[in-house]
């Protein structure tokens, strides 16, 4: 069942039009950023398919915003952002269909004394409210790194390694940049509450009007987020909590996915069919906090989701009977959860910023029956992963910075091997050097 999202959008636009005060000022701003990261990579690989010892990742974003501010102080605006990147920079993308890859965000917004409304391609309320670990390098952080050169040894061309969908990220990113309606309250005594509604998991507009229900695709995604930012004595304090819920618009009863695990009889990897299940409705929640004092900042975040692996929702519309649950990766599971948590600390002095961080993931996989030793035995296994990082950043000015650091990743899966038949278990060490720059300009007309 679809909610009356058209009515919600109409109400928001009508409220905007109702302010109809004459425009007193037109404003514009634009900007962008770019980064180039180089890596030395030491990871387990296969003799038949060596992975890269050296890697590079590049990304560039440009954005622009035009706005009208009325005599009453209400602001109406349109913002768009384009993204250009190498394949090593695509790990954090939501991969939701409906817009060209280079279109990142496009939305209309209204800011008033009573809060703000956003309509378009933008992150959901729970994701935007997030407070996470401080980091010396936002691009090469350990919690959902934007640049991620760790390669799947089974792939002949670069494919980011995420066995069984394992993606160590603590942000509530289920709806990604799908088309949505968002409302944010004014920030009062440091507190802001936000809510968003995503009618369809799409970044285009055509799917909003066709009324077709896809097998195991999530829709009617509601999100709420609470964010606090303030001060307590000499400490800067911030925390958040968020919740996301969606609906499986067309359930596949008796769905089966493959799980590769070591046989009980001899430990050899074997691909089992899971016990039949009905993919569930989306549900995830999380929280995070950060405290700053005299150049130090420490914090962490926590996420629980029924999206297998904590990766983005699966979108296998082409060539699959199940849009959202043809494989484990990204499937919304009925009785299994993925838990991710992370923590970090930074210290800033002058142009220098030093940081260290840790992140941990435990993914509950769909149960299956193993009859390799005789009678069928029900098995419920996990995919585990963890990572550590240390980094330092030097800012030449507000527009140019250079970072260097180290990362270690450790994956342990149910097959417990990395061979030509299966690879869900490996260690990796990465050293990186990153150069980043940004620019911004604003004016009126």
N, C-alpha and C positions, 0 to 999 in steps of 0.2 A: 504494500500500500504506500502510495506517495502522499506526503504532506502537501498542503496547499502553499508551496513555496512561492508561486506566482503572487499570491495575496501578500505574503510577507515582503516581497520585493516592491510591490506596488505601494504598500504602506510607507516603506522607507523613502521611496522616491517622492511620494506625495508630501511627506513631512519636509523633505528638502525644498520642494517647490513652494510650500506654504510660507516659507520665510521671505520670499519674493522681494526683500528689501533691495533698493538700488545698489549696484556695485560701487564701492568707494575706492577699491584698489585692486589691481591685478598684479599677481606675483608669479615668478617662475624660478626654478632652480634646476640645476643639472649637475651630474658628476659621474664618477666611475672609479674603478679600481682594477688593478692587474697584479698578477703574481706569477712568478716562475720558480719552481722548486726542482732541485736536482737531488738524486738519491743514490746512495750505495746500498744495495740490497743483498742480504745473505739469508736465503730461505731454502727449506727442503724442496727438492725438485726431483724430476724423473730423468734417468739417463737418456730416454728416447725423446725428451722434450725439455731441454734446459730452460730455466727461467732467466730473466735478465739480471745481471749483476749491477747494472746501472740503469737508472730510469729518470724520466723528466715528467713534470706535470705543469701545465700552463692554464691559466684562467683569466678572463677579462669580463668585466661587467660595465655597462653604461646605463644610466637612468636619467629620466627627466620628469619634471612635475610642473604643471601649470595650475594656478589657483586664482579664485576671486574671493576677496574678503569684503563682506558687506558692512554697512554702517553699524549694524548691530553686533559685529564681531564674528559672525558665522563665516566659515571658510568652506568653499566648494572647490574640489580639485580633482585632477586626473593625473595618475602616476603610472609610468611604464618602465620596465627594466628588461634589458636584453643581456643574454649570457653567452659567452663563447669560450669553449674549453676543450682540452684534450681528453682522450678516453680515461686517463688516470685521474681526471677531476670529476668524473660522473658518478662516483660511488654514492654521494649523498642525494642525488636526484630522485624524485619520486616516481618517474617513469609513467606517469598517468597520461593517457592519450588525449588528443584533442587540440593540441597546439604545436607549432614547430618547436624543435628542441631549443632554439636560441631565444624563444620568448619565455622569459622567466616569470614576471609578474606584470599584470595590467589590471588596474582597478580605479573605480570612481569612489571618492570619499567626501564626507561632510563632517566637519568638526564644529561643535556648538558648545554652549555652556552646559548642556545636558548630556554631553558625551559625544562619541563619534560613531559614524556608520561607514562601513566599507562594503562595496559590491564589486566582485570580480575575482581574478586569479590571485590568491594570496594565501599565506599560511593560516591555519585555523587558530581559534582563540586559545586553546590549550597550549599549542606550540609557541605562540607569540608571548604568552605569559611566562614562559620558562625561565628559571634561574639555574645555571649550571656551574660546573667547576671553573674557576679562573684558569687561564692558560697563557703561556708566553707566546704561543703562535696559534691564532684562531684557525688558520688554514690547515696546519699540520698538528692539530690537537689529536688526542687519543680517543676522545668520545665523539664518534661520528666525524672522522677526519674528512675535510673537503678534498684533499689530495691523498690518494690511497694507491700506491704502486704495487701492493702485495698481489701477486699473480696466481691464478688458479693453474696448477701444474698440468691439469688435464685439458686445458684449452690451448689451441695452436696459436691464437692471437690473444692480445691482452684482454683478460677478463678478470675483474676484481674477485678475490678469493672470499667467498662467504658460504661455507659448507652448510647445507640444510637451511640456508637463508640467514645464518648467523651474522648479524650486523650490530656491532656494539654502539648503540646510540640510545641515550636516555631521554631525548625529546619526544613528545607525543605527536608524531608526524603522520598519523594514519591518513588524513585527508590531503596531505601535501599542499600543492598550489592549485587544487581543483577549484572550480567556480563556486563561490559561496557568498553568503551574507554575514557580516560581522557587526557586532555592537560592542562598544567599550564605554564604560562609565567614566565620568571625570575622576581624577585621582584625588581622593579626599583623605586627609591625615595619612598619606602615604599608600593608601589602598586603592587598587583599581580592579574591577570585576569585568570580565568580558565573556561573550557568548557568540557562537557562530553556528550556522546551519549550511550543510552541503547537501543539496538535493540529489545529485548524481556524482559518481566518481569520474569526472571528466574535466578536462581543461579546455574543452570546446563548448559550443552552444547548441549544436544540432541534437546531441543526445538529451538535452534538457526538454525537448519537445516531442521526441518520438514515442515515448511511453512504453518502449520495449524493456522487459525485465530480463537481465542476463543471468545465467546460472552462477550462483554464489558470488555475485558482485554486491559490494556494500553500497547502500544508498541511505538517504535520510540520516546523515551523520551530524549529530549534535555534539557541541563541545562547550565546556565552561572552564574558565581559568580565573584564578585569584592571584594577584601579584602585589607584594608589599615592598616598598623601598623607603628607607628612613634612616634615622640615626638614634643610637642609644648611647648617651654619654659621649665618649670619644670614638665609638665604634660605628661604622657604616654597616647597616644590616639590610638584607634582602631575602625574601623567601617567596615561594609560589606553591600552588597545588592546582592540578588540572585533571579533568575527566573527559573521556570521549566514548560515545556510544553510537552504533550504527545498526542497520538492518540488512540481513541477507535477503535480497529482493526476490530470489527464486532458488529455493533450496534443492540441492542434489541429494536425494535420500539414498543411502548406501554407497556413498563416495569412497573410493579407495585411492591411496597414494603409495608410492614406493619408499621404502626405508632400507638403506644399505647398512648392514651391521655384521659383526663377526659372529659366525655360527657357534652355538654352544658346544657342538661336537668336536670341532677342530680349530676354531678361531679364524677360519678363512672367511673373508668378506663374501656376503651373499645378499642379493636384493630380495627383500621380503615385501609382500603386499600387506598393507596395514589392515587392521580390523575395520570393517565397513563403518562409516560414520556419516552424520549429516553436518556439513560445515555450519558454524555458529554465526550469531550476530556479533559484530565488532564490539569489543569493550577493552579499554585501557585507561590506566590512571598513573599519575606520577606526582612527585614533589621534589623540591630542591631548595637549598639555602646557601647564602654566602655572607661572610663577615669580613670586614676590612678594618685594619688598624695600622697607622704609622707605616705605610708602604707595604704591609703584608695583607694578603687576601687568601682566605681559605673557604672551601665550599664543596658541595657535592650534590648529586641528584639521583633519583631512583625512578624506575619505570617498571610496570607490570602490564603485559599485553597478551592477548590471545592470537595475535598475528605471529605465526611461526617464524622464529628467528629474529623478531623485532625489525625486520626489513619492511620495505614498503608493501602495501597491499598488491597482490598479484593481479596482473592485467594480461591474461593469455587469450584475449578475444579471438585471435586468428589461429585456426588449426587446433582448437581444443573444445571439448564438450563443456568443460567447466571454465568459465571466465576467470574465477578467482581461486580455484582449488584443484588444478590439474597436477600440481607438484606440491611438495611440502613448503618450499620457499614462498612466503607470503600468504599461505592459506590460513584462514581464520578457523582455528581448531576448537572443538566443543569442550574438551576436558583437559586441555594442556595449555600451559602458559610459558611465556618467556620473561625472565626477570633480568634486568640490566641495572647496574648501579656503578657510579663512579665518584671519585674524589680528587681534589687537586689543591695546590698551594702555589702562590706566586709572591715574589718580592720585587718592588720597583724602587730604584734609586737613580735620580737623574734620568738620562736617556736609556738606562738599562732596565730590562725586565727578565727575571729568572723564574722558571716554573718547573713543577713536576706533577705528574698525574697518574692515575690508575683507573682502569675500568674492568668490569667483570660481567659475563653473560652466562646464564644457564637456560637452555631451551629444552623443554619437555617435548619429546617427539611422539607421534601417534603410536599407540600400542600395536603389536603384531604377535603372531603365533610362530614359534620356532619348534619344529618337529624333528630336528636333525638328530636328537638323542633318543627318539621314540615318541612317547605321548607328547602332544602339542603343549608347549609351555608359553604362557602369556608373558611378554617382555615389554617393559616400559623404560626406554633409555633416554639419554640426554646428549645434547651437543653443548659442549662447554667452550668458553673462550675467555681470555684475559689479555690485557695489554698494559704496558708501563711506558712512560715517556719522561724525558728531561730535556729542557730547551732553554735558550737564551735569545733575547731580542734586543737589538740596538736601534733606536729611532734617531735618524739624522735630523728629522723635523716631523711635523704632523703629516707629511705627504710621502715620506720614504723611510723604509725600515728594512733591516736584514736580520734573519733568524737562522740559528743552527741548533740541531738537536739530535736526539737518539730515541728510537722506539723499539720495543720488543713485543712481539705477539706470540701467543701460545694457544693453539687450538687442539681440543681433544674431543673426538667424535665416536659414535657407536661402532664404526668399522675399525677404528684405532690404527689405521695405516694410511700411507700415501703412496699408492701404486697406480699402475695403468688401469686397474679395475675400479679403484675408489680412492678418494683423497679427502679425508675430513680431519686429519691430525697432522699438524706440522708446527715447527718453530720458525720464527723469522726475526732477524735483527736489521734495523734500518738506521742509517745516518742520513740527515738531510741538511741542505742549505737552501734557504728561501729568500728571495728578494720580492718585496711588495711595495706598491705605490698607489696613491689615490689622489683624486682632485675633486673639487666641488666649487660651484659658483652659484650665486643667487642674485636676484634683482627684482625690480618692479617695472611696470610699464603703464 
